[in-house]
Each structure stands twice: as C-alpha cells, then as structure tokens.
C-alpha cells in the first residue's frame, strides 16, 4: 500500500479502510457479460501484452458483439459504444482466457454470440452512427488503462468492484488522474465503468495488466503513488494503515523517544508489512479472485504489536487535524475496539509537545508514564 498517510486519508476520508470480514463473489446480469464473437478462438491463458485478435475483422467483430450485447441494458448507443470500446481496449492487451480457472472466477461471464443473419458483414451487425464516436475512442485510448488501475485499487481496498458508497472514492481517483472536464461526451456512471463494463474479465487478469503497467511505468503518477509498493489490502488494512501512520510520525521531533519506547512493536509491524508487500494479494479477504487458494493472515507478533500501538496511532491521526473523526479511522479503530483515553491523551501530547528544543524530553516523560 502507499506509505503516504495523507494520501490514504484524503482518498478514503476515514470510511473505506474498514476491515472487511469477507468479500463475496459478485455477479452481473447476462446482458453485461463479455461477448465473444462466434468463431473467435480464445487463448487458453492470459498473455499480458499480446493481442488475441488475429486481424482487423476479429477486432471489429468483438466491438460489434459487445455493443449489441449490452445495448438494451446500457440505455443508449453512446453508453453501449463506450462499454464496447473500453472492453476492446482492455481485451487487446491479453486479458482474455478460455477457462474460468485462468481467470480465477467462479461464474463464467463470457457469452458466445452469433452474428445477426449469420454473417458479421450483414448491415444488421453494424454500429449506428454516433456523433461522439471519435471522442469516446480518443478517451478510451488515453484513459482506458487508468480506469482499470482505479478499479483494481478500489477492489484491493474493499473487496468488491462497486457499491454506491464507492462513488465518491472513484471520483477522487479520477480527479487525481485529471479525468475531468469536457470530454466531448457524457461519461457513463461509475457503476457502468468499473463494475458492469469490467466485471466479466475477472479480477486476476486485470490485476496482472495493472502490475505490468506499473512495472513498465505506464501508470498515471497519482496511481503510481497509490500502488507504491502496493494498493491497500482489505483484510490487513489495520496493519498497513498503522504502518503508514508510524512512517509519518518519523518526521516528529519526538520520534526517537517513541521509537525507543516501542522499538520491539515497531519492528514487528515493519516485518509484517514487508511480508505483506512481498505477496500482498495472498492477504486479501478475496484472495481467491486473485488466484490464491489459501489466504494469509496477520501473524500473532504483528497483532500483539498492533494492539499495543493502535491507541497511539488513533491519537496521532486525530492530532493531524484532518477531516476524519477518530471513529472514522475504521481500519485501526474497529480492530482495536475504538479509541480510549490513551488515544485522547496522546493526541493532546502531540498538540502540546511540538518544539524540538524544549519538548522532546516532555514527550519522553509522557511516554514513560503510559
């Protein structure tokens, strides 16, 4: 996860880092399944960076099939075209695979569709003239992968593609990536973009695409920050958020005194976060959709350290004075049982002891008393 605590707090506003007890397998209606043109040969496995389309005809058929598959549900030609073009943009980067195992999904959300009148060249398969076609094509080419990165980021933190509560979170990430202003067409709803258009691909292939983009420096700067070294992981957000807060504490004049007081606990948190960063998605509450059969859990030493440090972190976050109540810091407060007196006392101490020349000893004395 990003080790930059202000970025995490600004993104989530205290609400999205909650510890999900589980993540459910989600499904979409069949009209939103990924349409596979009849006769198209799917690769056995994903191959990120390699297009599965042998020629322009296959590319055109994929776009046509997906346009007509979702047209009625989309509600307009413009939205259906956006979905079809976004899916083509994603599919051509090697995320398609023939088997559900290769996609790490339970429900197969591919559907084979035949051409109208049994001929793809029949005019009934054509996409009607749409005034915004050029603008949509330009937008998808420029921002399509960023939309995938944003979905993976939110899924990593929450364990689902979409919930109405996520709308503002998606809006924040779009704004951070400069996906704003007049695009020459009406951008579909966030549910259409991040759930209905993408769900059928499966999470694992889109994660693979996202990580490949990160490795090749093909990621918007705002998303690179959020994936450095990994996105927040639902299930261990209490550990990684605490770690980010500790990193921010290091800039305080009194950090050395705090480090001396809790050196063993801080070391245990550092070790656990290193393990999480080495294989982050094995710790995810929905590890199976990332292709991991066994979910890893936070270790006992890390949880013991968390229980010792959580109140101080809650107090420090409160001291930062952001737009977050203590109760809103769900990743830490929920797992720790909520803020108690020590959190409030530490928050007041942080407010008071701010002058390096005189107050370091005062903070050391405070820490010695708790």
Order of alpha helices (4+ residues) and beta strands (2+ residues): alpha-beta-alpha-alpha-alpha-beta-alpha-alpha-alpha-alpha-alpha-alpha-alpha-alpha-alpha-alpha-alpha
